[in-house]
Amino acid sequence: MLYGSGGCSLYDAGKLRELGGLDEVYQPAYVEDLDLGFRAWQKGWPSVFVQAARVVHKHRTTTSRYYSPNSWTRFWS
């Protein structure tokens, strides 16, 4: 697989620093995980899928603390 999707991912902190972290061009959110995975893939680092892992994902739980629904409409218009 090319990348781990957002809140279902764990990262090696050293490798995350080496990649330069998340690119600010993707602010306020979304697609930064794909970009990060692609840059890691270019270095030959694998993304590892763990079939037995389970994640509870509450959609927009973090971003809703910082942005209103109207903000999202403006971001994506």
C-alpha positions in Angstrom: 0.0 0.0 0.0 1.2 3.5 -0.8 0.3 5.3 2.5 -1.5 5.1 5.8 -4.7 7.1 5.9 -4.7 10.0 8.4 -5.9 9.0 11.9 -5.3 5.3 11.3 -1.6 5.8 11.0 1.5 5.6 13.2 4.8 7.1 12.1 8.4 6.6 13.0 9.3 10.0 14.5 12.8 10.1 13.1 11.6 9.3 9.5 8.8 11.9 9.8 11.5 14.5 10.8 13.7 13.4 7.9 10.8 13.9 5.5 10.3 17.4 6.8 7.0 16.6 8.4 3.6 17.5 6.9 3.7 20.0 4.1 1.8 23.2 5.1 0.4 23.5 1.5 -2.2 21.0 2.7 -3.6 23.3 5.5 -6.1 23.1 7.0 -6.4 19.4 6.4 -6.6 16.4 4.0 -4.3 14.8 1.4 -1.2 15.5 3.6 -1.2 11.8 4.5 -1.0 10.8 0.8 1.8 13.3 0.2 3.8 12.0 3.2 3.3 8.4 2.1 4.4 9.3 -1.4 7.6 11.0 -0.2 8.4 8.0 2.1 7.8 5.6 -0.9 10.3 7.7 -2.9 12.9 7.0 -0.3 12.1 3.3 -0.5 10.4 3.1 2.9 7.4 0.8 3.1 4.0 1.5 4.5 2.9 -1.5 6.5 -0.6 -2.6 6.7 -1.6 -4.5 9.9 -4.7 -6.4 9.2 -5.5 -7.1 12.9 -5.2 -3.4 13.9 -8.5 -1.7 14.8 -9.1 2.0 14.9 -12.1 4.0 16.1 -12.2 7.0 13.8 -14.6 9.9 14.7 -14.7 11.8 11.5 -13.6 15.5 11.9 -13.3 15.3 15.7 -10.1 17.2 15.7 -10.8 19.7 12.9 -14.2 20.5 14.2 -12.5 21.9 17.3 -10.8 24.5 15.1 -13.1 25.1 12.2 -16.8 25.6 11.8 -18.9 23.8 9.1 -19.0 27.2 7.3 -15.2 27.3 7.3 -15.1 24.0 5.5 -17.5 25.2 2.9 -15.1 28.2 2.2 -12.0 26.0 2.1 -13.4 23.6 -0.5 -15.3 26.1 -2.7 
